[in-house]
Amino acid sequence: MLTEEQISQYHTDGYVIARSVIDEDLLGRVKNVVTEMLNEAQGLRDHDEKFDLEPSHSPSSPKVRRIKTPHKWHSIFWELIKTRRMISCLTSLLGEDVRLHGSKLNLKSPQDGSAVEWHQDWAFYPHSNDHVLAVGLMLDDMTMDNGPLMLVPGSHRVEKVWDHHQDGYFCGAISPSVNQDLDFSKAVPCLGQAGDCSFHHVRLVHGSAQNISPDPRRLMLYECAAADAWPYLKFLDLEEFNSRMIVGHSTLEPRATNVPVRMPFPPAKKQGSIYENQTALADRFFK
Ligand SMILES: O=C(O)CCC(=O)C(=O)O
């Protein structure tokens, strides 16, 4: 599915976009599942284990900004990540053995939809090596107006974890005023059509603005790792860990490489999703 040129772009820029990875039929079925799931947020007063809510949410007028770990709630999210084309892309970038680390479905409501401040996924989930990436499957067309993913090309090669702390606590965001060595004006938007997919390296700096368009923006994110990249955090159960293999074989032999690591401790004062963690950030880039 990915050409040599695209694979090389992934290594150089830290991301690549593959077109039409998911066909219309599967995309339609996923959207129906998402609509059904969102109906469950009716009447909800607070975030729970399944839903993260927009500040503008109310029980009678629900606004969900994230469905947490969709792969745990519906098998269609496994079907998506295991399609032939998706696996072809993943194995081209990560090797023959790939495990799912986590998943999330980020939703931006029309003329609303929280921004996500600049960050590196690696600051949240460091592993023994950096053969780790995020897949961004576009469930809607991504335009400049609906808060597309913005990526800072090449930032993964700086071999650095930028400071994601505020006042001594992890906050899951890079302060634009403190980190002067990052040029956010070089960020590129991940634009495309529903069914297209971005793949970005786990250390690539990225974020996204509010959705100022009249349409919803739904982005399904999968965190994927080479099987020999073992997480430094949140390892609980070997059986569950191995059950998340997407393709190939699990291993009991992590490959440890000389990767920069900065632990997300002390934990964020505002626990929960990245949106909650980032509320502590004093100086925001996306107003
Ligand atoms: O939904 C987005 O635009 C970006 C989300 C993101 O980077 C994250 O959830 O880690």
The ligand as an SDF file (V2000), in Angstrom:
LIG
                    3D

 10  9  0  0  0  0  0  0  0  0999 V2000
   -7.7580   14.9110   17.5870 O   0  0  0  0  0  0  0  0  0  0  0  0
   -6.7580   15.5550   17.2740 C   0  0  0  0  0  0  0  0  0  0  0  0
   -6.8030   16.4380   16.4410 O   0  0  0  0  0  0  0  0  0  0  0  0
   -5.4040   15.3140   17.8880 C   0  0  0  0  0  0  0  0  0  0  0  0
   -5.4770   14.4050   19.0260 C   0  0  0  0  0  0  0  0  0  0  0  0
   -4.1910   13.9790   19.6010 C   0  0  0  0  0  0  0  0  0  0  0  0
   -3.1260   14.3460   19.1770 O   0  0  0  0  0  0  0  0  0  0  0  0
   -4.2370   13.0610   20.7260 C   0  0  0  0  0  0  0  0  0  0  0  0
   -5.3410   12.7420   21.1850 O   0  0  0  0  0  0  0  0  0  0  0  0
   -3.1470   12.6320   21.1720 O   0  0  0  0  0  0  0  0  0  0  0  0
  1  2  2  0
  2  3  1  0
  2  4  1  0
  4  5  1  0
  5  6  1  0
  6  7  2  0
  6  8  1  0
  8  9  2  0
  8 10  1  0
M  END
$$$$
